[in-house]
Structures are given as structure tokens and as C-alpha cells.
Amino acid sequence: MKKGLTVGIIGGGVSGAVTALQMSNLGIQNLLFEKKENLVSGPPFCHLHAGGNLYPEIPLEECKTLLKQSIEMARLFPNSIDKRPTFIAIPTNEKYSVEFIVNRLKKLKKYYEQLICEDPQNEIIGPIDEYFKVYNEDDITELANTKTKAKPLTSDDWMRNAIEIVDTSNLKTPIILVQEYGWNFFRLAAQAHIALKESKYCSLKTDTTIKSIEDVSRDENINYNWLVRTEKETFKIDYLVNSAGYKNSELEKYLNLREDKHVEFKASYISKWKSPHGLIPEIIIHGERGTPHGMLQLTPYNENYYQIHGMTKDVTLFDGGLLKLDHKNAKINFNSKIQRRLELGWDKLDIDTRTKRAINSVTQFIPSFKNATVGGPPLFGAQQIPGKNPDLRVGEVSFPYKNYARSEIVKASSALTVTNQIIRNLGWQNEQTISTSNKLLASVKEKDLNSKAIDLAVNRGFPEAMAKLLVN
């Protein structure tokens, strides 16, 4: 690797932030350009995909990849992980098989055991024997005769609280509890921002818009490869990382690059509701995506706030929300309603209407949720999906030019994997130094992290409580 190399990273989402953090940790000089005031302000994430169990349609190998990547990111950002399990069930009228999901979980459990054998510190999502547990009808009946607990500790405690509120009469058995933890993006953003501001190797350029990019590598009279122009300055860059998310194709117009990909706009909704029986796990009710019975996801936050996903066009998905881009059509052209939400935010009527639809979608399985109210603005954004398959959930990185990397993560858990590939492409061969630890992140004090996370939540219009962990 060339001594004195400067890396330019465009986009301060989770991928760009992790790339800057790991490069800074290795002493690689970098500049991180972010259009907004703070980092990780794009599409939100709420779930550590430790096995991809939200997606019955994706293959086992993708699930294994998501499990490994989730473990790596949980080790890098342990202060952002909410250690609560996930309840998974299938309605009786849905096509998915519980047996298929259980058999896949058995294979994932073996893979988790393999990862722990390779490195005992990988046991970060709980003991191997507790990775998942199935509950048949007799188990559920027996649990129903025990008391609920306001602060559950064991898998049985969490399941007991869940079956108290979930109408299980229309669900297939067994029901599953799996250790797919929560992931608080406000806390990750806060820790990353503080760490990079303190780093002597990263120059953090927030509130900065890229105006143009120029490849100057063919000029033998200069010793750098790229010119990156912002509204105020021009920067000389040796190696360029495009982490601009779904807008990375807009930057690549300067490079005459086009690719096959999808871009999808999605939203989830914040509600407030007090469970009368204490904390509950995340609730996943599987259903076919895009149909009126698409998957339902209810994610608990602190102080009785809940995030709702529903993979229907009434809730999370939108007409015109999925765009296909290729060499013939590289322009991101959402309809006017979606574009207005992306650029200007949501108006109150829009928020109320979609959030109430989301609440109503939950009541078919949790009848008492009818008392929930609107808890804040939606969490929303557009995400990229590389390639021709819109069901892909594992992120990628490509190197279409020398000294240029294109990061294309779909799930936040892929960020560290992509970063490590970029660092190797730079010529950093000592893999022992590319690790799941980061001294910059470790140096951030808990009180500073908490304060910054709350500031981020409040400044974006969300309840302060959402910046705190559900389980301390």
C-alpha cells in the first residue's frame, strides 16, 4: 500500500462510516463526505439479521452470510445492540412451512457453533443452545398457566409475555423464538460520529455536497488519481470509495458507469402502546411480500414505543416504490409523492394515515394493539439492491476502476464485510489487523454516546426514548 495514501469516502451512511472508522483504526488517512449534518441519517435499520430469519424466501447461504456479518457488526458496535429475542410465527392460511424454517434454524445453529469454535468471542448473540427454541401447542398451553414478567430474562419469559397478547389461534405451531436482537441505529450513529470527530486520521466533511468527480489517473504529471469537487473546495484523492447508497449511480455519471440494480423506497411507522404484561420480543408474522397479507414486524423500543413494518402497499411498500436500473435506464425517477417524501419529508395527514393503517395491520394478530397511537414521524428511505434480483439481502462491493470501490450494502450488517474487502483491495494484506474491534469506538464514553444519540433522535423529530436500549 502506498505510503501517505489518502482515501476519499463519499456518503456517511453506515457503510461509509464503518469504512472511515476501520481505515482510521489502521492509520489510513481518509476524508468522509456527507451531505447531511450527521452520519447514518439514511434508511434506518432496527434489527440484527442474525440468520436472516425475517426472510423465508432467501437461500440458506445468504442466511449464513447474514449471521456471520451480524456477529461481526455486533462485536464492533456492542453498545448499539438490544438483547431481546424475536418471536416468529406463520398464519394458518400462509404457504410457508414451519418445518422448513425450523430445519433451516438447525443448520444455522450448527453454523453458529462453527463460528464460535473459530473464535469464542463470536458467541455474542447468546449461548449456542439458546440460539432458537420451538414451542408446540402443549408448551404454549403450559406457559399460559404461568405468570408474565415485566422484565423477562429467559426465552420462556419472553415467549410467555408474547402469547399473552398475540392471538395464537390462527397461527401454525410450533412457534419459534430466535436470538435475532434489536439494533439501535441512533446509538450506532452517535458512537461513529463521536469517534470519527476525534480521529486524527479522518477528516469529517459533513454538510458537504459533491459537485463533480474527475478521474485524473492517466495524467503522468500528477501523483494522485481523483479530483473531488465540493461547493467550496477541491480535494486530491488517491483512492475513492462510493458509499452514497441508492444515489451512487448519480455520482457515477461523472465516470460513465452504469450497472444493473434496483432502488426501493420503504417506510416503517412509530406508534405508542403500553403492553399490560411487560416487555415483549420483536414479533414477526410471516406472509408473502407485496400481498395484502405481507409479513408483519413489530419492533419494541424503550418507554412503550413500537416500530411497525408491514410488507404490503398499505404500510411499508409503495406503488412505484421499486425501480429497476440498468445500462439503458440509470436515472432514479420515483413518482412525485415518493420524491416529495424523500426531499421534503411527510405532512401530518400522510403520517397519521399511514401510521393508523400500520396499527390496524397489527391488530389482526394483537387485538389490544387497537389502542396504539401515532408515536412519531415515519422511519423511511430508499435503499439499493445490486444486481437483477430484488430479493437479494446480502451486500456487495465492486471495483469497476482501479483505485475505485463501489459499496452496495442492502442490510447494515454487511458494512464491515464490505469495508474489509476494500481495505484488502488497497493492498493491506495483514488480515490480523482487519478485526471486529476498533480502538476509536472503544474510546467513546457511554455518557457521551447516550447524549449524542438522544440529540440525534430529538433533532430528527423522534422520541428521546428511541435512542435508549430496551434492555440494559
C-alpha positions in Angstrom: 0.0 0.0 0.0 1.3 3.4 -1.0 2.7 5.4 2.0 0.7 8.6 2.6 -2.3 7.4 0.7 -5.5 9.5 1.0 -8.9 7.8 0.7 -12.0 9.7 -0.1 -15.3 8.2 1.1 -18.5 9.6 -0.4 -21.5 9.0 1.8 -21.7 8.9 5.6 -24.3 6.2 6.0 -23.4 3.0 7.9 -21.2 1.7 5.1 -19.2 4.9 4.7 -18.9 5.4 8.5 -17.6 1.9 9.1 -15.2 2.3 6.2 -13.8 5.5 7.7 -13.7 4.0 11.2 -11.8 0.9 10.2 -9.4 2.8 8.0 -8.7 5.3 10.8 -8.2 2.5 13.2 -5.4 1.2 10.8 -3.9 4.7 10.4 -5.1 5.2 6.8 -5.7 8.8 6.1 -9.3 9.4 4.8 -11.9 12.1 4.1 -15.5 11.3 4.7 -18.0 13.4 2.7 -21.6 13.5 4.0 -24.3 15.7 2.6 -26.3 16.0 5.8 -25.3 17.3 9.2 -24.8 14.0 10.9 -23.8 10.5 10.0 -26.1 7.5 9.4 -29.1 9.6 8.5 -30.3 7.5 5.6 -32.6 4.4 5.6 -32.9 3.2 9.2 -32.3 -0.3 10.5 -33.8 -1.9 13.6 -32.8 -5.5 13.6 -29.6 -7.5 13.7 -30.2 -10.1 11.0 -28.5 -13.0 12.8 -29.6 -15.7 10.5 -31.9 -13.8 8.1 -35.0 -15.3 9.7 -37.2 -12.5 8.6 -36.8 -13.8 5.1 -38.1 -17.3 4.5 -37.6 -16.8 0.7 -33.8 -16.3 0.7 -31.4 -19.3 0.4 -29.5 -20.8 3.3 -26.2 -19.5 2.2 -27.5 -15.9 2.3 -28.8 -16.6 5.8 -25.3 -17.9 6.9 -23.7 -14.8 5.5 -26.1 -12.6 7.3 -25.5 -14.5 10.6 -21.7 -14.1 10.3 -21.9 -10.5 9.3 -24.3 -9.7 12.1 -22.0 -11.3 14.6 -19.1 -9.2 13.3 -21.1 -5.9 13.5 -22.4 -6.8 17.0 -18.8 -7.2 18.1 -17.9 -3.8 16.5 -20.9 -1.9 18.0 -21.9 -3.8 21.2 -23.3 -0.6 22.7 -25.9 -0.4 20.0 -27.3 -4.0 20.4 -30.6 -4.5 22.1 -30.5 -8.0 23.6 -34.1 -9.1 23.2 -35.3 -12.1 21.1 -37.6 -12.4 18.1 -40.9 -14.2 18.0 -41.6 -15.9 14.7 -44.9 -17.4 13.6 -46.8 -18.3 10.4 -50.6 -17.8 10.0 -52.5 -21.0 9.2 -53.6 -19.6 5.8 -50.0 -18.9 4.6 -47.9 -21.1 2.3 -44.7 -21.1 4.4 -43.8 -24.2 6.3 -42.8 -24.1 10.0 -40.9 -27.3 9.5 -38.8 -25.6 6.7 -37.9 -22.7 9.0 -37.1 -25.0 11.9 -34.8 -27.2 9.7 -33.1 -24.1 8.4 -32.6 -22.9 12.0 -31.0 -26.2 12.9 -28.4 -25.7 10.1 -27.8 -22.1 11.2 -27.3 -23.2 14.8 -24.6 -25.6 13.6 -23.0 -22.8 11.6 -23.2 -20.5 14.7 -21.4 -23.3 16.6 -18.7 -23.4 13.9 -18.2 -19.6 14.2 -17.8 -19.9 18.0 -15.2 -22.7 17.6 -13.3 -20.4 15.2 -13.4 -17.5 17.7 -15.1 -17.8 21.2 -15.9 -14.1 21.1 -18.4 -14.8 18.3 -20.8 -16.1 21.0 -22.2 -12.5 21.2 -25.9 -13.4 20.4 -26.1 -15.8 23.4 -25.1 -19.4 24.2 -25.3 -21.8 21.3 -28.1 -23.9 22.9 -30.3 -20.8 23.2 -30.0 -19.6 19.6 -33.6 -20.7 19.0 -36.3 -22.5 20.8 -39.6 -24.0 19.4 -42.9 -24.1 21.3 -45.6 -26.6 20.3 -49.2 -26.4 21.4 -48.6 -28.2 24.7 -45.7 -25.9 25.5 -47.8 -22.8 24.8 -50.7 -24.2 27.0 -48.3 -24.9 29.8 -46.7 -21.4 29.6 -50.1 -19.8 29.6 -50.6 -21.1 33.1 -47.6 -19.3 34.4 -47.2 -15.6 35.3 -46.0 -12.9 33.0 -42.9 -11.0 34.0 -42.5 -7.2 33.5 -38.8 -7.7 32.8 -38.3 -11.1 31.1 -34.9 -12.8 31.4 -35.3 -16.3 29.8 -36.7 -17.4 26.5 -39.7 -18.8 28.3 -40.3 -15.4 30.0 -40.2 -13.6 26.7 -42.5 -16.1 25.0 -44.9 -16.0 27.9 -45.3 -12.3 27.6 -45.8 -12.6 23.8 -48.5 -15.3 23.9 -50.4 -13.2 26.4 -51.1 -10.5 23.8 -50.8 -12.5 20.5 -53.8 -14.3 19.2 -52.2 -17.7 18.6 -55.4 -19.4 17.4 -54.7 -18.6 13.8 -51.0 -19.4 13.9 -49.3 -22.6 12.9 -47.4 -24.4 15.5 -44.7 -24.7 16.6 -43.9 -21.0 17.2 -40.3 -20.0 17.3 -38.2 -17.7 19.5 -34.8 -16.9 18.0 -31.9 -14.7 19.1 -32.2 -12.1 16.4 -31.5 -9.0 18.5 -32.5 -5.4 18.1 -30.1 -2.8 16.7 -30.4 0.8 17.6 -29.2 3.0 14.7 -29.3 6.2 16.8 -26.7 4.8 19.1 -24.5 3.4 16.3 -24.7 6.8 14.5 -23.8 8.6 17.7 -20.8 6.4 18.5 -19.5 6.6 15.0 -19.8 10.4 14.8 -18.0 11.0 18.1 -15.2 8.5 17.2 -14.5 10.0 13.8 -14.6 13.6 15.0 -11.8 12.6 17.5 -9.8 10.7 15.0 -6.6 12.2 13.7 -6.8 10.1 10.6 -10.3 11.1 9.4 -11.3 14.5 8.1 -15.1 14.6 8.6 -16.8 16.7 6.0 -20.5 16.9 6.9 -22.9 19.4 5.4 -20.9 18.8 2.2 -22.3 18.2 -1.3 -20.2 16.6 -4.1 -20.4 18.7 -7.2 -18.2 16.6 -9.5 -15.6 13.8 -9.6 -12.8 13.6 -12.1 -10.5 10.7 -12.9 -7.0 12.2 -13.4 -5.1 8.9 -13.1 -4.0 8.9 -16.7 -2.1 12.2 -16.2 1.6 11.2 -15.7 2.5 14.6 -14.3 0.4 14.3 -11.1 0.7 11.8 -8.3 -3.0 11.3 -7.3 -5.9 9.7 -9.1 -9.1 11.7 -8.4 -10.3 15.2 -8.0 -13.4 15.5 -5.9 -15.0 19.0 -6.0 -17.5 20.2 -3.4 -19.3 23.5 -3.3 -16.3 25.1 -1.5 -13.1 23.1 -2.1 -11.4 20.6 -4.4 -9.7 17.5 -2.9 -6.9 15.4 -4.3 -7.7 11.7 -3.7 -5.6 8.6 -4.2 -8.4 6.0 -3.7 -12.1 6.7 -4.0 -15.0 4.8 -2.2 -18.5 5.4 -3.4 -20.8 4.7 -0.4 -23.5 7.1 -1.5 -26.2 4.4 -1.1 -29.0 4.4 -3.6 -27.6 7.7 -5.1 -24.3 6.1 -6.0 -25.4 5.9 -9.6 -25.9 9.6 -9.7 -22.2 10.1 -8.8 -21.1 7.5 -11.4 -22.5 9.6 -14.2 -19.2 11.5 -13.9 -17.4 8.2 -14.6 -19.6 6.9 -17.4 -20.5 3.9 -15.3 -23.9 2.1 -15.2 -25.0 -1.1 -13.6 -27.9 -3.5 -13.1 -29.6 -2.7 -9.8 -32.9 -2.0 -8.0 -33.7 1.0 -5.8 -36.6 0.7 -3.4 -38.4 3.2 -1.2 -39.8 1.8 2.0 -41.1 3.2 5.3 -41.9 2.0 8.8 -44.0 3.7 11.4 -43.7 4.7 15.1 -46.5 4.0 17.4 -47.0 4.2 21.2 -48.8 1.4 23.1 -48.4 0.0 26.6 -48.3 -3.7 26.8 -50.2 -4.6 30.0 -47.8 -7.6 30.7 -44.3 -6.2 30.4 -41.7 -6.2 27.7 -42.3 -8.3 24.6 -39.9 -9.7 22.0 -40.0 -8.4 18.4 -43.0 -10.0 16.7 -42.6 -11.4 13.2 -45.7 -12.9 11.5 -44.6 -14.3 8.1 -46.6 -13.6 5.0 -46.0 -13.2 1.3 -44.4 -9.9 0.5 -46.5 -7.5 -1.6 -49.8 -9.3 -0.9 -52.5 -8.0 1.4 -51.0 -10.4 4.0 -47.4 -9.5 3.7 -45.0 -10.0 6.6 -45.8 -8.0 9.8 -42.9 -6.8 12.0 -43.5 -5.1 15.4 -40.2 -3.9 17.0 -40.3 -2.8 20.6 -38.3 0.3 21.8 -37.9 1.9 25.2 -40.8 3.5 27.0 -43.6 1.8 25.1 -42.7 2.9 21.5 -43.0 0.4 18.7 -41.9 0.4 15.1 -44.2 -1.3 12.6 -43.3 -2.8 9.3 -45.9 -4.4 7.1 -44.8 -5.8 3.7 -47.9 -4.6 2.0 -48.6 -1.5 -0.1 -50.8 -0.1 2.6 -47.9 0.0 5.1 -44.2 -0.4 4.2 -44.3 -0.8 0.4 -45.5 1.8 -2.1 -46.9 1.9 -5.6 -43.9 2.9 -7.8 -41.5 2.3 -4.9 -39.4 -0.3 -6.6 -37.3 0.9 -9.6 -35.1 -1.1 -11.9 -32.0 0.5 -13.2 -29.7 -0.9 -15.9 -27.4 0.3 -18.7 -30.4 1.7 -20.6 -32.1 3.4 -17.7 -29.8 4.7 -15.0 -32.0 7.5 -13.7 -33.7 7.3 -10.3 -37.2 8.5 -11.1 -39.6 8.0 -8.3 -43.1 9.4 -8.6 -43.8 12.8 -7.3 -45.3 11.6 -3.9 -42.3 9.5 -3.1 -39.9 12.1 -4.3 -41.6 14.7 -2.1 -41.3 12.5 1.0 -37.6 11.9 0.3 -36.8 15.6 -0.3 -39.3 17.4 2.0 -40.5 14.8 4.5 -44.0 13.9 5.3 -47.0 16.1 6.0 -49.1 15.4 9.1 -52.1 13.8 7.3 -49.8 11.5 5.5 -48.1 10.4 8.7 -51.4 9.9 10.5 -53.0 7.9 7.6 -50.1 5.5 7.0 -49.4 5.0 10.8 -53.0 4.2 11.5 -53.0 1.7 8.7 -49.9 0.2 10.2 -51.5 0.0 13.6 -54.6 -1.7 12.1 -52.3 -4.3 10.4 -51.0 -5.3 13.8 -54.5 -5.7 15.4 -55.3 -8.8 13.4 -52.7 -10.6 15.5 -52.6 -8.4 18.6 -56.2 -7.3 19.2 -55.3 -5.0 22.1 -52.9 -3.0 19.9 -56.0 -1.2 18.6 -55.4 1.3 21.5 -52.0 2.3 20.0 -51.5 5.9 18.9 -49.1 7.7 16.5 -45.8 7.9 18.2 -43.7 10.0 15.8 -42.7 10.5 12.2 -42.0 7.5 9.9 -38.6 6.0 9.5 -38.1 5.9 5.8 -35.6 6.0 2.9 -34.6 4.4 -0.3 -32.1 1.5 -0.4 -30.1 0.0 -3.2 -30.2 -3.7 -4.2 -27.4 -4.6 -6.5 -27.9 -7.0 -9.5 -31.0 -8.2 -11.1 -32.6 -10.0 -8.1 -34.7 -7.6 -5.9 -34.9 -10.3 -3.2 -31.1 -10.1 -2.5 -30.4 -9.2 1.1 -26.6 -9.6 1.3 -24.4 -6.6 0.5 -21.7 -6.4 -2.1 -18.7 -4.4 -3.2 -17.3 -4.0 -6.7 -14.2 -2.4 -8.1 -15.1 -1.2 -11.6 -12.0 1.0 -11.9 -8.5 0.8 -10.4 -8.4 2.8 -7.2 -12.2 2.9 -7.0 -14.7 0.9 -4.9 -18.4 0.9 -5.1 -20.1 -0.2 -1.8 -23.6 -1.7 -2.3 -24.9 -2.9 1.1 -28.5 -3.8 1.4 -28.5 -4.6 5.1 -26.4 -2.7 7.7 -24.9 -5.9 8.9 -22.9 -6.1 5.6 -20.9 -2.9 6.2 -17.9 -4.5 7.9 -17.5 -7.2 5.3 -17.6 -4.7 2.5 -15.1 -2.4 4.4 -12.6 -5.3 4.8 -12.8 -6.1 1.1 -12.0 -2.5 0.3 -9.1 -2.4 2.7 -7.6 -5.6 1.1 -8.1 -4.0 -2.3 -6.0 -1.1 -1.1 -3.2 -3.6 -0.6 -3.4 -4.1 3.2 -2.6 -7.8 3.4 -2.3 -8.4 7.1 -5.7 -9.8 7.9 -5.0 -9.9 11.6 -5.3 -6.1 11.6 -8.7 -6.2 9.9 -10.7 -7.1 13.0 -14.0 -6.7 14.8 -12.5 -4.3 17.3 -11.9 -0.6 17.0 -10.0 1.5 19.5 -11.7 4.7 18.3 -15.1 3.3 19.1 -13.9 1.8 22.3 -12.7 5.2 23.5 -16.2 6.8 23.3 -17.6 7.3 26.7 -21.0 5.9 27.5 -22.4 9.2 28.7 -21.2 11.0 25.5 -22.7 8.2 23.4 -26.1 8.5 25.3 -26.2 12.2 25.0 -25.3 12.3 21.2 -27.9 9.5 20.5 -30.6 11.5 22.2 -29.6 14.6 20.3 -29.8 12.7 17.0 -33.3 11.3 17.8 -34.8 14.6 19.0 -33.3 16.6 16.2 -34.8 14.2 13.7 -38.2 14.5 15.3 -38.3 11.2 17.1 -39.0 10.5 20.8 -35.9 10.7 23.1 -36.7 7.2 24.3 -35.9 5.6 20.9 -32.2 6.5 21.5 -32.1 4.2 24.5 -31.9 0.5 24.7 -34.9 -1.6 25.6 -32.8 -4.0 27.7 -29.9 -2.6 29.7 
